[in-house]
Amino acid sequence: ADGTALKQIATSFESDGSSAGAMFDVKAKRSIVVRGVDINTVKTRNETVRVEIWIKNGSFLGYEESWEAWTLWMNKTIVGEGLDAPTQIPPGAFAPMTVPAEDRRAFYIAFPDGPFLRYSVSGDGQLNVVNKDLILYRYGAAKGVGF
């Protein structure tokens, strides 16, 4: 316990699209530590799914096909919570990551075994999800398997 309050930022878990992965950017408005990630998968409590999380400094834009630019942050098999329900990546599955103030970080959530990621194509018209700590950019790239 380092005295830091745990906070979260979330997008909708209502989905109308699926893929084997998605890339998106976040920007820290002040220094933050990423300690957890929830995802949306079609896999249910009776099913496991392998998930990879890749990261890179800066934006994913221009690097959608360049695995060399990315670092594998996590590769785990997890149990899903099912369609449109938050599936938590288990605590301790990856090391906490500090994103310094004003830095942009790209994330690639990948399902190497198939199109098990769910996401919203239509969105709610909101360009970004913002709080006092972080901007989660709503534009992203849906991916097939791999880079």
N, CA, C and O atoms as a GROMACS GRO file, in nm:
protein
  588
    1ALA      N    1   0.084  -0.118   0.000
    1ALA     CA    2   0.000   0.000   0.000
    1ALA      C    3   0.088   0.123   0.000
    1ALA      O    4   0.152   0.155   0.100
    2ASP      N    5   0.090   0.190  -0.112
    2ASP     CA    6   0.175   0.308  -0.124
    2ASP      C    7   0.097   0.438  -0.102
    2ASP      O    8   0.151   0.546  -0.123
    3GLY      N    9  -0.028   0.428  -0.062
    3GLY     CA   10  -0.108   0.546  -0.034
    3GLY      C   11  -0.173   0.605  -0.158
    3GLY      O   12  -0.245   0.705  -0.148
    4THR      N   13  -0.149   0.547  -0.274
    4THR     CA   14  -0.206   0.598  -0.398
    4THR      C   15  -0.348   0.543  -0.415
    4THR      O   16  -0.371   0.423  -0.406
    5ALA      N   17  -0.442   0.633  -0.439
    5ALA     CA   18  -0.581   0.592  -0.458
    5ALA      C   19  -0.596   0.522  -0.593
    5ALA      O   20  -0.543   0.569  -0.694
    6LEU      N   21  -0.666   0.410  -0.594
    6LEU     CA   22  -0.693   0.339  -0.718
    6LEU      C   23  -0.813   0.403  -0.787
    6LEU      O   24  -0.918   0.424  -0.725
    7LYS      N   25  -0.798   0.433  -0.915
    7LYS     CA   26  -0.904   0.494  -0.994
    7LYS      C   27  -0.916   0.415  -1.124
    7LYS      O   28  -0.826   0.340  -1.161
    8GLN      N   29  -1.027   0.432  -1.190
    8GLN     CA   30  -1.044   0.366  -1.318
    8GLN      C   31  -1.110   0.458  -1.418
    8GLN      O   32  -1.176   0.555  -1.382
    9ILE      N   33  -1.090   0.425  -1.544
    9ILE     CA   34  -1.157   0.493  -1.653
    9ILE      C   35  -1.212   0.381  -1.741
    9ILE      O   36  -1.145   0.280  -1.764
   10ALA      N   37  -1.333   0.398  -1.790
   10ALA     CA   38  -1.398   0.290  -1.864
   10ALA      C   39  -1.471   0.341  -1.986
   10ALA      O   40  -1.517   0.455  -1.991
   11THR      N   41  -1.480   0.254  -2.084
   11THR     CA   42  -1.566   0.276  -2.199
   11THR      C   43  -1.682   0.178  -2.187
   11THR      O   44  -1.687   0.099  -2.093
   12SER      N   45  -1.773   0.183  -2.279
   12SER     CA   46  -1.888   0.095  -2.277
   12SER      C   47  -1.846  -0.049  -2.304
   12SER      O   48  -1.753  -0.074  -2.380
   13PHE      N   49  -1.916  -0.143  -2.242
   13PHE     CA   50  -1.897  -0.284  -2.273
   13PHE      C   51  -2.007  -0.336  -2.366
   13PHE      O   52  -2.018  -0.456  -2.387
   14GLU      N   53  -2.088  -0.245  -2.420
   14GLU     CA   54  -2.186  -0.283  -2.521
   14GLU      C   55  -2.110  -0.293  -2.654
   14GLU      O   56  -2.044  -0.198  -2.695
   15SER      N   57  -2.120  -0.408  -2.719
   15SER     CA   58  -2.039  -0.429  -2.839
   15SER      C   59  -2.124  -0.462  -2.960
   15SER      O   60  -2.234  -0.516  -2.949
   16ASP      N   61  -2.068  -0.428  -3.078
   16ASP     CA   62  -2.132  -0.464  -3.204
   16ASP      C   63  -2.029  -0.507  -3.308
   16ASP      O   64  -2.060  -0.515  -3.426
   17GLY      N   65  -1.907  -0.533  -3.264
   17GLY     CA   66  -1.802  -0.579  -3.354
   17GLY      C   67  -1.712  -0.678  -3.283
   17GLY      O   68  -1.708  -0.684  -3.160
   18SER      N   69  -1.639  -0.756  -3.362
   18SER     CA   70  -1.542  -0.848  -3.303
   18SER      C   71  -1.418  -0.855  -3.391
   18SER      O   72  -1.424  -0.833  -3.511
   19SER      N   73  -1.306  -0.887  -3.327
   19SER     CA   74  -1.180  -0.902  -3.398
   19SER      C   75  -1.086  -0.983  -3.310
   19SER      O   76  -1.120  -1.021  -3.198
   20ALA      N   77  -0.968  -1.008  -3.362
   20ALA     CA   78  -0.866  -1.078  -3.285
   20ALA      C   79  -0.779  -0.982  -3.206
   20ALA      O   80  -0.687  -1.024  -3.136
   21GLY      N   81  -0.807  -0.853  -3.216
   21GLY     CA   82  -0.729  -0.756  -3.140
   21GLY      C   83  -0.769  -0.614  -3.170
   21GLY      O   84  -0.843  -0.587  -3.266
   22ALA      N   85  -0.721  -0.523  -3.088
   22ALA     CA   86  -0.747  -0.381  -3.107
   22ALA      C   87  -0.631  -0.299  -3.054
   22ALA      O   88  -0.573  -0.331  -2.950
   23MET      N   89  -0.599  -0.194  -3.127
   23MET     CA   90  -0.496  -0.099  -3.085
   23MET      C   91  -0.563   0.033  -3.050
   23MET      O   92  -0.658   0.076  -3.115
   24PHE      N   93  -0.511   0.097  -2.946
   24PHE     CA   94  -0.562   0.227  -2.905
   24PHE      C   95  -0.455   0.300  -2.827
   24PHE      O   96  -0.356   0.240  -2.784
   25ASP      N   97  -0.474   0.430  -2.810
   25ASP     CA   98  -0.380   0.516  -2.738
   25ASP      C   99  -0.440   0.572  -2.611
   25ASP      O  100  -0.562   0.592  -2.601
   26VAL      N  101  -0.354   0.596  -2.514
   26VAL     CA  102  -0.391   0.674  -2.395
   26VAL      C  103  -0.285   0.782  -2.376
   26VAL      O  104  -0.170   0.767  -2.418
   27LYS      N  105  -0.326   0.891  -2.313
   27LYS     CA  106  -0.232   0.998  -2.278
   27LYS      C  107  -0.254   1.033  -2.132
   27LYS      O  108  -0.366   1.063  -2.090
   28ALA      N  109  -0.146   1.030  -2.056
   28ALA     CA  110  -0.153   1.067  -1.915
   28ALA      C  111  -0.154   1.218  -1.903
   28ALA      O  112  -0.068   1.286  -1.958
   29LYS      N  113  -0.252   1.271  -1.830
   29LYS     CA  114  -0.257   1.415  -1.804
   29LYS      C  115  -0.166   1.449  -1.687
   29LYS      O  116  -0.113   1.559  -1.676
   30ARG      N  117  -0.150   1.350  -1.599
   30ARG     CA  118  -0.050   1.356  -1.492
   30ARG      C  119   0.002   1.214  -1.476
   30ARG      O  120  -0.061   1.121  -1.526
   31SER      N  121   0.111   1.196  -1.410
   31SER     CA  122   0.173   1.064  -1.398
   31SER      C  123   0.073   0.962  -1.341
   31SER      O  124   0.011   0.986  -1.237
   32ILE      N  125   0.060   0.848  -1.409
   32ILE     CA  126  -0.030   0.743  -1.364
   32ILE      C  127   0.044   0.610  -1.362
   32ILE      O  128   0.149   0.595  -1.423
   33VAL      N  129  -0.013   0.514  -1.292
   33VAL     CA  130   0.038   0.377  -1.291
   33VAL      C  131  -0.076   0.286  -1.336
   33VAL      O  132  -0.182   0.283  -1.273
   34VAL      N  133  -0.054   0.212  -1.445
   34VAL     CA  134  -0.154   0.117  -1.494
   34VAL      C  135  -0.133  -0.014  -1.418
   34VAL      O  136  -0.028  -0.076  -1.428
   35ARG      N  137  -0.235  -0.054  -1.343
   35ARG     CA  138  -0.227  -0.174  -1.261
   35ARG      C  139  -0.326  -0.283  -1.304
   35ARG      O  140  -0.316  -0.397  -1.259
   36GLY      N  141  -0.421  -0.247  -1.390
   36GLY     CA  142  -0.522  -0.343  -1.430
   36GLY      C  143  -0.585  -0.307  -1.562
   36GLY      O  144  -0.586  -0.191  -1.603
   37VAL      N  145  -0.637  -0.408  -1.629
   37VAL     CA  146  -0.706  -0.391  -1.756
   37VAL      C  147  -0.824  -0.487  -1.758
   37VAL      O  148  -0.810  -0.604  -1.723
   38ASP      N  149  -0.940  -0.438  -1.799
   38ASP     CA  150  -1.056  -0.522  -1.824
   38ASP      C  151  -1.082  -0.523  -1.973
   38ASP      O  152  -1.064  -0.422  -2.041
   39ILE      N  153  -1.125  -0.638  -2.024
   39ILE     CA  154  -1.152  -0.653  -2.166
   39ILE      C  155  -1.291  -0.708  -2.187
   39ILE      O  156  -1.356  -0.753  -2.092
   40ASN      N  157  -1.338  -0.706  -2.311
   40ASN     CA  158  -1.468  -0.762  -2.348
   40ASN      C  159  -1.442  -0.879  -2.442
   40ASN      O  160  -1.389  -0.860  -2.551
   41THR      N  161  -1.480  -0.999  -2.401
   41THR     CA  162  -1.458  -1.118  -2.482
   41THR      C  163  -1.585  -1.203  -2.488
   41THR      O  164  -1.667  -1.200  -2.396
   42VAL      N  165  -1.600  -1.277  -2.595
   42VAL     CA  166  -1.714  -1.368  -2.607
   42VAL      C  167  -1.696  -1.493  -2.522
   42VAL      O  168  -1.791  -1.566  -2.499
   43LYS      N  169  -1.575  -1.517  -2.476
   43LYS     CA  170  -1.548  -1.637  -2.396
   43LYS      C  171  -1.617  -1.626  -2.260
   43LYS      O  172  -1.613  -1.521  -2.195
   44THR      N  173  -1.680  -1.736  -2.216
   44THR     CA  174  -1.757  -1.736  -2.092
   44THR      C  175  -1.678  -1.802  -1.979
   44THR      O  176  -1.565  -1.846  -1.998
   45ARG      N  177  -1.739  -1.807  -1.862
   45ARG     CA  178  -1.673  -1.861  -1.743
   45ARG      C  179  -1.628  -2.006  -1.759
   45ARG      O  180  -1.541  -2.051  -1.684
   46ASN      N  181  -1.683  -2.077  -1.853
   46ASN     CA  182  -1.643  -2.216  -1.877
   46ASN      C  183  -1.530  -2.226  -1.980
   46ASN      O  184  -1.484  -2.336  -2.009
   47GLU      N  185  -1.487  -2.112  -2.034
   47GLU     CA  186  -1.390  -2.113  -2.143
   47GLU      C  187  -1.268  -2.026  -2.111
   47GLU      O  188  -1.280  -1.919  -2.051
   48THR      N  189  -1.152  -2.074  -2.151
   48THR     CA  190  -1.031  -1.994  -2.137
   48THR      C  191  -0.995  -1.935  -2.272
   48THR      O  192  -1.037  -1.983  -2.377
   49VAL      N  193  -0.917  -1.830  -2.266
   49VAL     CA  194  -0.871  -1.762  -2.388
   49VAL      C  195  -0.733  -1.703  -2.359
   49VAL      O  196  -0.708  -1.650  -2.250
   50ARG      N  197  -0.646  -1.712  -2.457
   50ARG     CA  198  -0.512  -1.653  -2.443
   50ARG      C  199  -0.518  -1.507  -2.488
   50ARG      O  200  -0.572  -1.475  -2.594
   51VAL      N  201  -0.463  -1.420  -2.405
   51VAL     CA  202  -0.462  -1.276  -2.431
   51VAL      C  203  -0.318  -1.225  -2.423
   51VAL      O  204  -0.244  -1.261  -2.332
   52GLU      N  205  -0.282  -1.142  -2.518
   52GLU     CA  206  -0.154  -1.072  -2.514
   52GLU      C  207  -0.184  -0.923  -2.506
   52GLU      O  208  -0.279  -0.873  -2.566
   53ILE      N  209  -0.101  -0.853  -2.431
   53ILE     CA  210  -0.106  -0.706  -2.432
   53ILE      C  211   0.033  -0.658  -2.472
   53ILE      O  212   0.133  -0.687  -2.406
   54TRP      N  213   0.035  -0.585  -2.581
   54TRP     CA  214   0.157  -0.524  -2.633
   54TRP      C  215   0.150  -0.374  -2.605
   54TRP      O  216   0.042  -0.316  -2.606
   55ILE      N  217   0.264  -0.312  -2.581
   55ILE     CA  218   0.269  -0.169  -2.553
   55ILE      C  219   0.381  -0.104  -2.634
   55ILE      O  220   0.476  -0.170  -2.675
   56LYS      N  221   0.367   0.026  -2.655
   56LYS     CA  222   0.475   0.104  -2.714
   56LYS      C  223   0.462   0.249  -2.672
   56LYS      O  224   0.351   0.297  -2.646
   57ASN      N  225   0.573   0.318  -2.665
   57ASN     CA  226   0.571   0.462  -2.639
   57ASN      C  227   0.519   0.532  -2.763
   57ASN      O  228   0.550   0.491  -2.875
   58GLY      N  229   0.441   0.637  -2.744
   58GLY     CA  230   0.383   0.709  -2.854
   58GLY      C  231   0.257   0.643  -2.904
   58GLY      O  232   0.202   0.554  -2.838
   59SER      N  233   0.211   0.686  -3.021
   59SER     CA  234   0.085   0.638  -3.077
   59SER      C  235   0.104   0.507  -3.154
   59SER      O  236   0.214   0.475  -3.198
   60PHE      N  237  -0.006   0.433  -3.169
   60PHE     CA  238  -0.004   0.313  -3.252
   60PHE      C  239  -0.007   0.350  -3.401
   60PHE      O  240   0.032   0.269  -3.486
   61LEU      N  241  -0.053   0.472  -3.432
   61LEU     CA  242  -0.069   0.513  -3.571
   61LEU      C  243   0.063   0.503  -3.647
   61LEU      O  244   0.165   0.558  -3.605
   62GLY      N  245   0.058   0.433  -3.759
   62GLY     CA  246   0.178   0.410  -3.840
   62GLY      C  247   0.254   0.284  -3.800
   62GLY      O  248   0.351   0.247  -3.866
   63TYR      N  249   0.210   0.218  -3.692
   63TYR     CA  250   0.280   0.099  -3.643
   63TYR      C  251   0.187  -0.022  -3.633
   63TYR      O  252   0.216  -0.118  -3.562
   64GLU      N  253   0.076  -0.017  -3.705
   64GLU     CA  254  -0.024  -0.125  -3.697
   64GLU      C  255   0.030  -0.258  -3.748
   64GLU      O  256  -0.017  -0.364  -3.706
   65GLU      N  257   0.128  -0.255  -3.837
   65GLU     CA  258   0.184  -0.377  -3.896
   65GLU      C  259   0.328  -0.402  -3.853
   65GLU      O  260   0.392  -0.493  -3.905
   66SER      N  261   0.381  -0.324  -3.760
   66SER     CA  262   0.524  -0.328  -3.724
   66SER      C  263   0.545  -0.384  -3.585
   66SER      O  264   0.557  -0.309  -3.488
   67TRP      N  265   0.549  -0.517  -3.573
   67TRP     CA  266   0.565  -0.578  -3.440
   67TRP      C  267   0.696  -0.537  -3.375
   67TRP      O  268   0.706  -0.537  -3.252
   68GLU      N  269   0.797  -0.500  -3.455
   68GLU     CA  270   0.928  -0.463  -3.399
   68GLU      C  271   0.919  -0.340  -3.310
   68GLU      O  272   1.004  -0.321  -3.223
   69ALA      N  273   0.818  -0.256  -3.332
   69ALA     CA  274   0.804  -0.132  -3.255
   69ALA      C  275   0.739  -0.156  -3.119
   69ALA      O  276   0.738  -0.066  -3.034
   70TRP      N  277   0.685  -0.275  -3.098
   70TRP     CA  278   0.606  -0.305  -2.979
   70TRP      C  279   0.683  -0.395  -2.882
   70TRP      O  280   0.774  -0.468  -2.922
   71THR      N  281   0.643  -0.388  -2.754
   71THR     CA  282   0.698  -0.475  -2.649
   71THR      C  283   0.584  -0.558  -2.592
   71THR      O  284   0.480  -0.504  -2.555
   72LEU      N  285   0.605  -0.689  -2.583
   72LEU     CA  286   0.504  -0.776  -2.522
   72LEU      C  287   0.505  -0.752  -2.372
   72LEU      O  288   0.605  -0.777  -2.306
   73TRP      N  289   0.394  -0.704  -2.319
   73TRP     CA  290   0.381  -0.670  -2.177
   73TRP      C  291   0.319  -0.786  -2.099
   73TRP      O  292   0.352  -0.807  -1.983
   74MET      N  293   0.229  -0.862  -2.165
   74MET     CA  294   0.161  -0.971  -2.096
   74MET      C  295   0.118  -1.076  -2.197
   74MET      O  296   0.075  -1.044  -2.307
   75ASN      N  297   0.130  -1.203  -2.158
   75ASN     CA  298   0.082  -1.315  -2.238
   75ASN      C  299   0.028  -1.418  -2.140
   75ASN      O  300   0.105  -1.491  -2.077
   76LYS      N  301  -0.105  -1.424  -2.125
   76LYS     CA  302  -0.168  -1.510  -2.024
   76LYS      C  303  -0.292  -1.576  -2.080
   76LYS      O  304  -0.356  -1.525  -2.173
   77THR      N  305  -0.326  -1.690  -2.025
   77THR     CA  306  -0.453  -1.755  -2.051
   77THR      C  307  -0.545  -1.720  -1.935
   77THR      O  308  -0.510  -1.739  -1.819
   78ILE      N  309  -0.664  -1.668  -1.968
   78ILE     CA  310  -0.759  -1.624  -1.867
   78ILE      C  311  -0.895  -1.688  -1.891
   78ILE      O  312  -0.918  -1.747  -1.996
   79VAL      N  313  -0.982  -1.675  -1.794
   79VAL     CA  314  -1.120  -1.720  -1.806
   79VAL      C  315  -1.206  -1.598  -1.835
   79VAL      O  316  -1.200  -1.499  -1.763
   80GLY      N  317  -1.288  -1.605  -1.939
   80GLY     CA  318  -1.372  -1.493  -1.978
   80GLY      C  319  -1.496  -1.480  -1.892
   80GLY      O  320  -1.536  -1.576  -1.825
   81GLU      N  321  -1.557  -1.362  -1.894
   81GLU     CA  322  -1.684  -1.337  -1.826
   81GLU      C  323  -1.801  -1.333  -1.923
   81GLU      O  324  -1.916  -1.318  -1.882
   82GLY      N  325  -1.772  -1.346  -2.053
   82GLY     CA  326  -1.880  -1.351  -2.152
   82GLY      C  327  -1.906  -1.218  -2.219
   82GLY      O  328  -1.855  -1.113  -2.179
   83LEU      N  329  -1.988  -1.227  -2.321
   83LEU     CA  330  -2.022  -1.114  -2.407
   83LEU      C  331  -2.071  -0.993  -2.328
   83LEU      O  332  -2.162  -1.003  -2.246
   84ASP      N  333  -2.009  -0.878  -2.355
   84ASP     CA  334  -2.047  -0.748  -2.301
   84ASP      C  335  -2.037  -0.738  -2.148
   84ASP      O  336  -2.104  -0.654  -2.087
   85ALA      N  337  -1.955  -0.822  -2.088
   85ALA     CA  338  -1.928  -0.815  -1.944
   85ALA      C  339  -1.778  -0.793  -1.926
   85ALA      O  340  -1.698  -0.854  -1.997
   86PRO      N  341  -1.737  -0.708  -1.833
   86PRO     CA  342  -1.594  -0.687  -1.812
   86PRO      C  343  -1.524  -0.816  -1.767
   86PRO      O  344  -1.565  -0.879  -1.669
   87THR      N  345  -1.419  -0.854  -1.840
   87THR     CA  346  -1.333  -0.964  -1.800
   87THR      C  347  -1.203  -0.903  -1.751
   87THR      O  348  -1.131  -0.839  -1.827
   88GLN      N  349  -1.175  -0.922  -1.625
   88GLN     CA  350  -1.056  -0.863  -1.565
   88GLN      C  351  -0.933  -0.949  -1.596
   88GLN      O  352  -0.935  -1.071  -1.579
   89ILE      N  353  -0.827  -0.883  -1.640
   89ILE     CA  354  -0.699  -0.952  -1.647
   89ILE      C  355  -0.657  -0.972  -1.502
   89ILE      O  356  -0.654  -0.875  -1.426
   90PRO      N  357  -0.626  -1.094  -1.461
   90PRO     CA  358  -0.602  -1.120  -1.318
   90PRO      C  359  -0.492  -1.032  -1.259
   90PRO      O  360  -0.391  -1.006  -1.324
   91PRO      N  361  -0.511  -0.987  -1.134
   91PRO     CA  362  -0.406  -0.909  -1.067
   91PRO      C  363  -0.276  -0.988  -1.067
   91PRO      O  364  -0.274  -1.109  -1.045
   92GLY      N  365  -0.167  -0.918  -1.092
   92GLY     CA  366  -0.036  -0.981  -1.095
   92GLY      C  367   0.000  -1.042  -1.230
   92GLY      O  368   0.109  -1.096  -1.246
   93ALA      N  369  -0.091  -1.033  -1.329
   93ALA     CA  370  -0.063  -1.090  -1.461
   93ALA      C  371   0.046  -1.011  -1.534
   93ALA      O  372   0.113  -1.063  -1.623
   94PHE      N  373   0.062  -0.885  -1.497
   94PHE     CA  374   0.166  -0.802  -1.555
   94PHE      C  375   0.217  -0.705  -1.450
   94PHE      O  376   0.149  -0.678  -1.352
   95ALA      N  377   0.337  -0.654  -1.472
   95ALA     CA  378   0.396  -0.557  -1.381
   95ALA      C  379   0.328  -0.422  -1.401
   95ALA      O  380   0.298  -0.386  -1.515
   96PRO      N  381   0.302  -0.347  -1.293
   96PRO     CA  382   0.246  -0.212  -1.309
   96PRO      C  383   0.334  -0.127  -1.401
   96PRO      O  384   0.457  -0.140  -1.400
   97MET      N  385   0.271  -0.041  -1.479
   97MET     CA  386   0.343   0.043  -1.574
   97MET      C  387   0.316   0.190  -1.544
   97MET      O  388   0.200   0.232  -1.538
   98THR      N  389   0.420   0.266  -1.525
   98THR     CA  390   0.407   0.411  -1.505
   98THR      C  391   0.404   0.480  -1.641
   98THR      O  392   0.488   0.454  -1.728
   99VAL      N  393   0.307   0.568  -1.657
   99VAL     CA  394   0.300   0.653  -1.776
   99VAL      C  395   0.318   0.795  -1.725
   99VAL      O  396   0.227   0.849  -1.660
  100PRO      N  397   0.432   0.857  -1.753
  100PRO     CA  398   0.458   0.992  -1.703
  100PRO      C  399   0.359   1.095  -1.760
  100PRO      O  400   0.300   1.074  -1.866
  101ALA      N  401   0.342   1.204  -1.689
  101ALA     CA  402   0.254   1.312  -1.733
  101ALA      C  403   0.288   1.355  -1.875
  101ALA      O  404   0.405   1.370  -1.910
  102GLU      N  405   0.185   1.374  -1.956
  102GLU     CA  406   0.192   1.419  -2.094
  102GLU      C  407   0.246   1.314  -2.191
  102GLU      O  408   0.259   1.344  -2.310
  103ASP      N  409   0.277   1.194  -2.145
  103ASP     CA  410   0.321   1.087  -2.236
  103ASP      C  411   0.201   1.017  -2.297
  103ASP      O  412   0.096   1.002  -2.234
  104ARG      N  413   0.217   0.974  -2.420
  104ARG     CA  414   0.117   0.893  -2.489
  104ARG      C  415   0.170   0.750  -2.495
  104ARG      O  416   0.289   0.728  -2.520
  105ARG      N  417   0.082   0.654  -2.470
  105ARG     CA  418   0.119   0.512  -2.473
  105ARG      C  419   0.018   0.438  -2.559
  105ARG      O  420  -0.102   0.459  -2.546
  106ALA      N  421   0.067   0.351  -2.646
  106ALA     CA  422  -0.018   0.269  -2.730
  106ALA      C  423  -0.033   0.130  -2.668
  106ALA      O  424   0.062   0.075  -2.612
  107PHE      N  425  -0.153   0.076  -2.679
  107PHE     CA  426  -0.184  -0.059  -2.631
  107PHE      C  427  -0.238  -0.141  -2.748
  107PHE      O  428  -0.314  -0.090  -2.831
  108TYR      N  429  -0.200  -0.267  -2.752
  108TYR     CA  430  -0.255  -0.361  -2.848
  108TYR      C  431  -0.301  -0.482  -2.768
  108TYR      O  432  -0.219  -0.560  -2.719
  109ILE      N  433  -0.432  -0.498  -2.756
  109ILE     CA  434  -0.492  -0.614  -2.689
  109ILE      C  435  -0.512  -0.718  -2.798
  109ILE      O  436  -0.590  -0.696  -2.891
  110ALA      N  437  -0.444  -0.833  -2.787
  110ALA     CA  438  -0.445  -0.932  -2.895
  110ALA      C  439  -0.493  -1.068  -2.844
  110ALA      O  440  -0.458  -1.111  -2.734
  111PHE      N  441  -0.573  -1.132  -2.926
  111PHE     CA  442  -0.620  -1.268  -2.902
  111PHE      C  443  -0.558  -1.355  -3.013
  111PHE      O  444  -0.615  -1.366  -3.121
  112PRO      N  445  -0.443  -1.417  -2.986
  112PRO     CA  446  -0.371  -1.489  -3.092
  112PRO      C  447  -0.446  -1.607  -3.151
  112PRO      O  448  -0.411  -1.654  -3.260
  113ASP      N  449  -0.548  -1.657  -3.083
  113ASP     CA  450  -0.617  -1.777  -3.128
  113ASP      C  451  -0.749  -1.751  -3.200
  113ASP      O  452  -0.820  -1.845  -3.234
  114GLY      N  453  -0.783  -1.625  -3.223
  114GLY     CA  454  -0.907  -1.600  -3.296
  114GLY      C  455  -0.974  -1.469  -3.261
  114GLY      O  456  -0.926  -1.394  -3.176
  115PRO      N  457  -1.087  -1.442  -3.325
  115PRO     CA  458  -1.158  -1.314  -3.308
  115PRO      C  459  -1.248  -1.314  -3.184
  115PRO      O  460  -1.370  -1.315  -3.196
  116PHE      N  461  -1.187  -1.314  -3.067
  116PHE     CA  462  -1.263  -1.324  -2.942
  116PHE      C  463  -1.281  -1.192  -2.870
  116PHE      O  464  -1.348  -1.187  -2.767
  117LEU      N  465  -1.223  -1.084  -2.922
  117LEU     CA  466  -1.238  -0.951  -2.862
  117LEU      C  467  -1.366  -0.887  -2.915
  117LEU      O  468  -1.394  -0.894  -3.034
  118ARG      N  469  -1.442  -0.827  -2.827
  118ARG     CA  470  -1.563  -0.753  -2.865
  118ARG      C  471  -1.536  -0.604  -2.842
  118ARG      O  472  -1.465  -0.566  -2.749
  119TYR      N  473  -1.594  -0.521  -2.928
  119TYR     CA  474  -1.577  -0.376  -2.918
  119TYR      C  475  -1.696  -0.308  -2.984
  119TYR      O  476  -1.778  -0.372  -3.050
  120SER      N  477  -1.705  -0.178  -2.964
  120SER     CA  478  -1.814  -0.100  -3.020
  120SER      C  479  -1.768  -0.032  -3.148
  120SER      O  480  -1.671   0.044  -3.148
  121VAL      N  481  -1.838  -0.061  -3.257
  121VAL     CA  482  -1.810   0.004  -3.385
  121VAL      C  483  -1.877   0.140  -3.390
  121VAL      O  484  -1.817   0.239  -3.432
  122SER      N  485  -2.002   0.145  -3.346
  122SER     CA  486  -2.081   0.266  -3.360
  122SER      C  487  -2.046   0.372  -3.257
  122SER      O  488  -2.048   0.491  -3.288
  123GLY      N  489  -2.014   0.332  -3.136
  123GLY     CA  490  -1.981   0.428  -3.032
  123GLY      C  491  -2.100   0.514  -2.995
  123GLY      O  492  -2.211   0.493  -3.044
  124ASP      N  493  -2.077   0.610  -2.910
  124ASP     CA  494  -2.184   0.697  -2.863
  124ASP      C  495  -2.164   0.840  -2.910
  124ASP      O  496  -2.225   0.933  -2.857
  125GLY      N  497  -2.076   0.858  -3.009
  125GLY     CA  498  -2.049   0.991  -3.060
  125GLY      C  499  -1.940   1.064  -2.982
  125GLY      O  500  -1.895   1.170  -3.024
  126GLN      N  501  -1.898   1.008  -2.871
  126GLN     CA  502  -1.795   1.070  -2.789
  126GLN      C  503  -1.659   1.041  -2.852
  126GLN      O  504  -1.628   0.927  -2.884
  127LEU      N  505  -1.578   1.144  -2.870
  127LEU     CA  506  -1.448   1.126  -2.934
  127LEU      C  507  -1.347   1.060  -2.843
  127LEU      O  508  -1.271   0.974  -2.887
  128ASN      N  509  -1.346   1.097  -2.717
  128ASN     CA  510  -1.249   1.045  -2.621
  128ASN      C  511  -1.319   1.022  -2.488
  128ASN      O  512  -1.426   1.077  -2.461
  129VAL      N  513  -1.256   0.941  -2.405
  129VAL     CA  514  -1.301   0.924  -2.268
  129VAL      C  515  -1.194   0.992  -2.182
  129VAL      O  516  -1.076   0.960  -2.192
  130VAL      N  517  -1.236   1.086  -2.098
  130VAL     CA  518  -1.141   1.172  -2.027
  130VAL      C  519  -1.178   1.180  -1.880
  130VAL      O  520  -1.296   1.189  -1.845
  131ASN      N  521  -1.077   1.178  -1.794
  131ASN     CA  522  -1.094   1.219  -1.655
  131ASN      C  523  -0.975   1.309  -1.620
  131ASN      O  524  -0.900   1.348  -1.710
  132LYS      N  525  -0.956   1.343  -1.495
  132LYS     CA  526  -0.850   1.438  -1.462
  132LYS      C  527  -0.710   1.377  -1.474
  132LYS      O  528  -0.611   1.450  -1.468
  133ASP      N  529  -0.702   1.245  -1.490
  133ASP     CA  530  -0.573   1.177  -1.496
  133ASP      C  531  -0.533   1.132  -1.636
  133ASP      O  532  -0.414   1.121  -1.666
  134LEU      N  533  -0.633   1.106  -1.724
  134LEU     CA  534  -0.604   1.029  -1.844
  134LEU      C  535  -0.701   1.064  -1.957
  134LEU      O  536  -0.817   1.096  -1.934
  135ILE      N  537  -0.650   1.056  -2.079
  135ILE     CA  538  -0.734   1.060  -2.200
  135ILE      C  539  -0.722   0.923  -2.266
  135ILE      O  540  -0.612   0.878  -2.297
  136LEU      N  541  -0.834   0.858  -2.286
  136LEU     CA  542  -0.841   0.732  -2.360
  136LEU      C  543  -0.899   0.766  -2.496
  136LEU      O  544  -1.018   0.796  -2.508
  137TYR      N  545  -0.816   0.761  -2.599
  137TYR     CA  546  -0.859   0.801  -2.732
  137TYR      C  547  -0.949   0.693  -2.791
  137TYR      O  548  -0.914   0.575  -2.791
  138ARG      N  549  -1.066   0.735  -2.842
  138ARG     CA  550  -1.166   0.642  -2.891
  138ARG      C  551  -1.133   0.585  -3.029
  138ARG      O  552  -1.182   0.478  -3.065
  139TYR      N  553  -1.050   0.654  -3.108
  139TYR     CA  554  -1.013   0.595  -3.236
  139TYR      C  555  -0.919   0.479  -3.209
  139TYR      O  556  -0.844   0.480  -3.112
  140GLY      N  557  -0.923   0.381  -3.294
  140GLY     CA  558  -0.838   0.264  -3.276
  140GLY      C  559  -0.832   0.184  -3.403
  140GLY      O  560  -0.888   0.223  -3.506
  141ALA      N  561  -0.765   0.071  -3.396
  141ALA     CA  562  -0.752  -0.017  -3.512
  141ALA      C  563  -0.793  -0.158  -3.471
  141ALA      O  564  -0.732  -0.218  -3.382
  142ALA      N  565  -0.896  -0.210  -3.535
  142ALA     CA  566  -0.932  -0.351  -3.515
  142ALA      C  567  -0.835  -0.435  -3.597
  142ALA      O  568  -0.798  -0.397  -3.708
  143LYS      N  569  -0.794  -0.548  -3.541
  143LYS     CA  570  -0.692  -0.629  -3.604
  143LYS      C  571  -0.736  -0.772  -3.623
  143LYS      O  572  -0.816  -0.825  -3.546
  144GLY      N  573  -0.683  -0.836  -3.727
  144GLY     CA  574  -0.691  -0.980  -3.740
  144GLY      C  575  -0.584  -1.041  -3.651
  144GLY      O  576  -0.522  -0.969  -3.572
  145VAL      N  577  -0.560  -1.168  -3.661
  145VAL     CA  578  -0.458  -1.233  -3.578
  145VAL      C  579  -0.320  -1.180  -3.617
  145VAL      O  580  -0.286  -1.175  -3.735
  146GLY      N  581  -0.241  -1.141  -3.516
  146GLY     CA  582  -0.104  -1.096  -3.536
  146GLY      C  583  -0.094  -0.952  -3.583
  146GLY      O  584  -0.193  -0.878  -3.584
  147PHE      N  585   0.026  -0.914  -3.621
  147PHE     CA  586   0.051  -0.779  -3.671
  147PHE      C  587   0.027  -0.779  -3.821
  147PHE      O  588   0.042  -0.676  -3.885
   0.00000   0.00000   0.00000
